[in-house]
């Protein structure tokens, strides 16, 4: 499961890691550093969800809380 760009302070990734194999992605280095301070073992990475280096079908679910509607480009890569 993937919770991408703008994972906030990691609270959703933290909550979902209990029972799910989950990772978070954010495109802001300061956010990644803040989350790593709060949750040092949380699986998050710096990057852009539209350019992750994983194969098709790698993730079974994608969670986007308040992000897709702000994407100015075509939302199709997220769907």
C-alpha positions as CSV (number, residue, x, y, z in Angstrom):
1,X,0.0,0.0,0.0
2,X,1.3,3.4,-0.8
3,X,0.4,6.8,0.7
4,X,2.1,9.3,-1.5
5,X,3.1,12.9,-1.9
6,X,2.4,15.1,1.1
7,X,2.3,12.3,3.7
8,X,2.1,15.1,6.2
9,X,3.6,14.3,9.6
10,X,3.3,10.6,8.9
11,X,0.3,9.9,11.1
12,X,-1.6,8.0,8.4
13,X,1.4,5.9,7.4
14,X,2.0,5.2,11.1
15,X,-1.6,4.2,11.7
16,X,-1.8,2.0,8.6
17,X,1.5,0.2,9.1
18,X,-0.2,-1.9,11.8
19,X,-1.7,-4.6,9.6
20,X,-0.5,-3.4,6.2
21,X,2.8,-3.4,4.3
22,X,2.8,0.4,3.6
23,X,5.2,3.1,2.5
24,X,4.9,6.8,2.3
25,X,6.3,9.2,-0.2
26,X,6.7,13.0,0.1
27,X,8.4,15.4,-2.2
28,X,9.6,17.8,0.5
29,X,12.9,17.1,2.3
30,X,11.9,19.0,5.4
31,X,8.7,17.0,5.7
32,X,10.7,13.7,5.4
33,X,13.1,14.9,8.1
34,X,10.3,15.9,10.4
35,X,8.5,12.6,10.0
36,X,11.7,10.6,10.6
37,X,12.2,12.5,13.8
38,X,8.7,11.6,15.0
39,X,8.7,8.0,13.6
40,X,12.3,6.8,13.0
41,X,11.2,3.4,11.7
42,X,8.5,4.6,9.5
43,X,8.9,3.5,5.8
44,X,8.8,6.8,4.0
45,X,10.9,8.1,1.1
46,X,11.6,11.4,-0.7
47,X,10.3,11.4,-4.2
48,X,7.4,11.9,-6.5
49,X,4.8,9.2,-6.7
50,X,4.5,9.5,-10.5
51,X,8.2,8.6,-11.0
52,X,8.7,5.8,-8.5
53,X,11.0,3.0,-9.7
54,X,8.7,0.1,-9.1
55,X,7.0,-2.3,-11.6
56,X,3.3,-2.3,-12.5
57,X,1.3,-4.1,-9.8
58,X,3.9,-3.6,-7.1
59,X,1.4,-1.8,-4.9
60,X,-2.1,-3.2,-4.4
61,X,-3.6,0.0,-3.1
62,X,-2.9,3.7,-3.3
63,X,-4.2,6.2,-0.8
64,X,-4.4,9.9,-1.7
65,X,-5.9,12.1,0.9
66,X,-6.5,15.5,-0.6
67,X,-3.8,15.4,-3.3
68,X,-5.2,14.3,-6.6
69,X,-7.6,17.3,-6.9
70,X,-4.5,19.6,-6.7
71,X,-2.6,17.9,-9.5
72,X,-2.6,20.3,-12.4
73,X,-1.3,17.7,-14.9
74,X,-3.4,14.8,-16.0
75,X,-4.4,12.7,-12.9
76,X,-4.3,9.5,-15.0
77,X,-0.8,8.3,-13.7
78,X,-2.3,8.3,-10.2
79,X,-5.3,6.2,-11.2
